[in-house]
Amino acid sequence: MAEKKCPLEWQNIDYKNTELLKQYLTKFGKIIPRYYSWVSLKNQKKLAKEIKRARIMALIPFIKRFDPNYEG
């Protein structure tokens, strides 16, 4: 069985890169766990830290309201 690689291996994880951070949030605003996203432990910790930092800076919301008609 082939070993999976971390998708964030060579990417710069930064709180200003909101498009990257939003890929690792659920539709309710929770951080996606490692076993779904295949992110390494080191990068998952960085990702969580930067998501929390972006939330504090109001770049991404803390929670999202669920709207079944929303296409986002």
C-alpha positions as CSV (number, residue, x, y, z in Angstrom):
1,M,0.0,0.0,0.0
2,A,1.4,3.4,-1.0
3,E,2.0,5.9,1.8
4,K,0.0,9.1,1.6
5,K,1.9,12.4,1.6
6,C,0.8,15.5,3.4
7,P,-1.0,17.9,1.0
8,L,0.6,20.9,2.8
9,E,4.1,19.6,2.6
10,W,5.5,22.5,0.5
11,Q,2.9,25.1,1.1
12,N,3.3,28.2,3.2
13,I,0.7,28.0,6.0
14,D,-0.2,31.6,6.9
15,Y,-3.2,33.3,8.5
16,K,-3.4,35.7,5.6
17,N,-4.0,32.8,3.1
18,T,-7.7,32.5,3.9
19,E,-8.5,30.4,0.8
20,L,-6.1,27.7,2.0
21,L,-7.5,27.8,5.5
22,K,-11.1,27.6,4.4
23,Q,-10.3,24.3,2.7
24,Y,-9.7,22.8,6.1
25,L,-12.9,24.0,7.7
26,T,-16.3,22.2,7.7
27,K,-19.4,24.0,6.5
28,F,-20.1,24.8,10.2
29,G,-16.6,26.4,10.7
30,K,-14.9,23.5,12.6
31,I,-11.4,22.4,11.8
32,I,-11.2,19.2,9.8
33,P,-9.4,16.4,11.7
34,R,-6.1,14.8,10.5
35,Y,-7.6,11.5,9.6
36,Y,-10.0,13.1,7.1
37,S,-7.5,15.6,5.5
38,W,-4.3,13.4,5.6
39,V,-2.3,16.4,7.0
40,S,0.8,15.6,9.0
41,L,0.9,16.3,12.7
42,K,3.4,19.1,12.3
43,N,1.3,20.8,9.6
44,Q,-2.0,20.2,11.4
45,K,-0.7,22.0,14.5
46,K,0.5,24.9,12.2
47,L,-2.9,24.9,10.4
48,A,-4.9,25.0,13.6
49,K,-2.8,27.8,15.0
50,E,-3.1,29.9,11.8
51,I,-6.9,29.3,11.6
52,K,-7.3,30.5,15.2
53,R,-5.1,33.5,14.4
54,A,-7.2,34.3,11.3
55,R,-10.4,34.0,13.4
56,I,-9.0,36.5,16.0
57,M,-8.1,38.9,13.1
58,A,-11.6,38.5,11.7
59,L,-10.4,37.2,8.4
60,I,-12.6,34.0,8.7
61,P,-15.7,33.6,10.9
62,F,-15.7,31.6,14.2
63,I,-18.9,29.8,13.2
64,K,-21.0,29.7,10.1
65,R,-24.8,29.6,10.0
66,F,-26.1,26.7,8.0
67,D,-28.1,27.7,5.0
68,P,-29.1,24.8,2.7
69,N,-29.5,27.2,-0.3
70,Y,-26.0,28.7,0.1
71,E,-23.5,27.8,-2.6
72,G,-20.1,28.7,-1.2
